[in-house]
Amino acid sequence: MESSPPTAVRSTSPAPPAPAVGFAGLGRMGLPLAQRLLQSGIPVVVYNRTQSKAESLVPAGARWAASPRDLAKAIGKGVTFLMLTDGKAVRGVLFGRGGLARAAAEGALVVDLSTIDPEESRANAARLRERGVHYIDAPVGGSVDAATRGELTLFVGGEASDVGRVRPLLERVGRRIDHMGPVGAGTSSKLVNNLLTVGITALSSEALTLADAFHLDRPQILEVLQAGGGRSGMLESKSPSFLARQYPAQFTTVLARKDLRLIERAASREGRVLKMTREARKLYDEAIAQGHADEDFASVLEVALSRGRTGTPKPLPGPATPSSGPPEDGGPAPN
Ligand SMILES: NC(=O)c1ccc[n+]([C@@H]2O[C@H](COP(=O)([O-])OP(=O)(O)OC[C@H]3O[C@@H](n4cnc5c(N)ncnc54)[C@H](OP(=O)(O)O)[C@@H]3O)[C@@H](O)[C@H]2O)c1
């Protein structure tokens, strides 16, 4: 009797479950990111200082950890993301009472998505390394909408092996992942990025103030500007707020000012003076003083418009002809 040809053995056992990842910080950005990880089938253990913000995640399958230490214990040698306000919050979650560092297993990896000072990124990495814990900085470009859609840009700093290890997870939340160099290169790149995004928004608000002074139609000028050399992603994304003069927060004014302060501090450490950044920061200082701290940072438009209104109009010296106008080299204007 002929024996039948051997058939390929098919395993019927299911694929092993993906290891759980940790997520600390469920604010405007952290919540949609944790949601995305859950939606892509990754078990997530979450911690947030204010527990109520995790409520929508638990029915979606997330496990709650009562402290960063409990989170570290649950994750073992795995990966934990941080998405926190600033350097102080990151330090507290990592090294404060009930912090993550003491309980973290050797070989665990912390991915800090927060925008903080590059020096703080390097200090955090060094302190964690003493415990055998790895750290990369991976702050993000893009706001809440991009986080929800998994279309963030990630500026990554760290050891290539750590970046390689976490890349499949980063791909769940980011459209573009750029490894910029060692630890601190991610946060450095993010500060360069935000000098532009936050600065352009301040400058856009002054441009619209000038447009108002010229009695131009705001919807029309916003549209035509996007066809010219002054077009920008920020002008486009902030146009609805600029038109409605309503500022529901995606990225708050107080966080924008935080980033400009970080930029000024880091630049001064490197012996650089960024005068336009300083002027932009003053605009955000005023916005916060006028009560716009927790609104979107597009609220600087209100400051720029109010500055315009309080200025005393100067009488024009005469027809703006080359003979009668002020000289272009900045010399004394004719009387
Ligand atoms: N929003 C954006 O469009 C955007 C875009 C790119 C980058 N970023 C950066 O991403 C980070 C998060 O921004 P976000 O807009 O998500 O801010 P957010 O909504 O204010 O959330 C901040 C998170 O940090 C937590 N936190 C603050 N202080 C803490 C402390 N001392 N201890 C423990 N947890 C603390 C908050 O906990 P509670 O819930 O208890 O307050 C919350 O989970 C910031 O570094 C920001 O610059 C934001």
The ligand as a Tripos MOL2 file, in Angstrom:
@<TRIPOS>MOLECULE
LIG
   48    52     1     0     0
SMALL
NO_CHARGES

@<TRIPOS>ATOM
      1 N1         -1.2640   68.8630   23.3160 N.am      1 LIG1
      2 C1         -0.4970   68.8770   22.2300 C.2       1 LIG1
      3 O1         -0.9390   69.2390   21.1300 O.2       1 LIG1
      4 C2          0.9430   68.4360   22.2990 C.ar      1 LIG1
      5 C3          1.6110   68.2150   21.0880 C.ar      1 LIG1
      6 C4          2.9360   67.7980   21.1090 C.ar      1 LIG1
      7 C5          3.5770   67.6270   22.3270 C.ar      1 LIG1
      8 N2          2.9130   67.8780   23.5000 N.ar      1 LIG1
      9 C6          3.6350   67.6540   24.7580 C.3       1 LIG1
     10 O2          3.1280   66.4580   25.3320 O.3       1 LIG1
     11 C7          3.1280   66.5520   26.7560 C.3       1 LIG1
     12 C8          1.7150   66.3320   27.2680 C.3       1 LIG1
     13 O3          0.8830   67.3420   26.7290 O.3       1 LIG1
     14 P1         -0.7090   67.3030   26.9040 P.3       1 LIG1
     15 O4         -1.2500   68.3230   26.0020 O.co2     1 LIG1
     16 O5         -1.2130   65.8980   26.8630 O.co2     1 LIG1
     17 O6         -0.8250   67.8620   28.4080 O.3       1 LIG1
     18 P2         -2.0210   67.6850   29.4410 P.3       1 LIG1
     19 O7         -3.3050   67.4360   28.7750 O.co2     1 LIG1
     20 O8         -1.9190   68.8540   30.3660 O.co2     1 LIG1
     21 O9         -1.6170   66.3550   30.2470 O.3       1 LIG1
     22 C9         -0.5330   66.3430   31.1050 C.3       1 LIG1
     23 C10        -0.4140   64.9910   31.7870 C.3       1 LIG1
     24 O10         0.6750   65.0560   32.7290 O.3       1 LIG1
     25 C11         0.1830   64.6550   34.0150 C.3       1 LIG1
     26 N3          0.9170   65.3570   35.0760 N.ar      1 LIG1
     27 C12         1.1760   66.6740   35.1620 C.ar      1 LIG1
     28 N4          1.8890   66.9530   36.2690 N.ar      1 LIG1
     29 C13         2.0910   65.7680   36.8950 C.ar      1 LIG1
     30 C14         2.7630   65.3980   38.0700 C.ar      1 LIG1
     31 N5          3.3840   66.2980   38.8350 N.pl3     1 LIG1
     32 N6          2.7720   64.0950   38.4220 N.ar      1 LIG1
     33 C15         2.1400   63.1720   37.6430 C.ar      1 LIG1
     34 N7          1.4890   63.4560   36.5050 N.ar      1 LIG1
     35 C16         1.4620   64.7480   36.1370 C.ar      1 LIG1
     36 C17        -1.2830   65.0270   33.9890 C.3       1 LIG1
     37 O11        -1.9670   64.3280   35.0030 O.3       1 LIG1
     38 P3         -3.4270   64.8340   35.5150 P.3       1 LIG1
     39 O12        -4.4040   64.2650   34.5340 O.co2     1 LIG1
     40 O13        -3.5560   64.2900   36.8840 O.co2     1 LIG1
     41 O14        -3.4010   66.3400   35.5010 O.co2     1 LIG1
     42 C18        -1.6510   64.5810   32.5790 C.3       1 LIG1
     43 O15        -1.7890   63.2020   32.5010 O.3       1 LIG1
     44 C19         3.7110   67.9270   27.0740 C.3       1 LIG1
     45 O16         5.0750   67.7940   27.3330 O.3       1 LIG1
     46 C20         3.4540   68.7200   25.8140 C.3       1 LIG1
     47 O17         4.3770   69.7930   25.6730 O.3       1 LIG1
     48 C21         1.6120   68.2550   23.5030 C.ar      1 LIG1
@<TRIPOS>BOND
     1     1     2 1
     2     2     3 2
     3     2     4 1
     4     4     5 ar
     5     4    48 ar
     6     5     6 ar
     7     6     7 ar
     8     7     8 ar
     9     8     9 1
    10     8    48 ar
    11     9    10 1
    12     9    46 1
    13    10    11 1
    14    11    12 1
    15    11    44 1
    16    12    13 1
    17    13    14 1
    18    14    15 2
    19    14    16 1
    20    14    17 1
    21    17    18 1
    22    18    19 2
    23    18    20 1
    24    18    21 1
    25    21    22 1
    26    22    23 1
    27    23    24 1
    28    23    42 1
    29    24    25 1
    30    25    26 1
    31    25    36 1
    32    26    27 ar
    33    26    35 ar
    34    27    28 ar
    35    28    29 ar
    36    29    30 ar
    37    29    35 ar
    38    30    31 1
    39    30    32 ar
    40    32    33 ar
    41    33    34 ar
    42    34    35 ar
    43    36    37 1
    44    36    42 1
    45    37    38 1
    46    38    39 2
    47    38    40 1
    48    38    41 1
    49    42    43 1
    50    44    45 1
    51    44    46 1
    52    46    47 1
@<TRIPOS>SUBSTRUCTURE
     1 LIG1         1 GROUP 0 **** ****
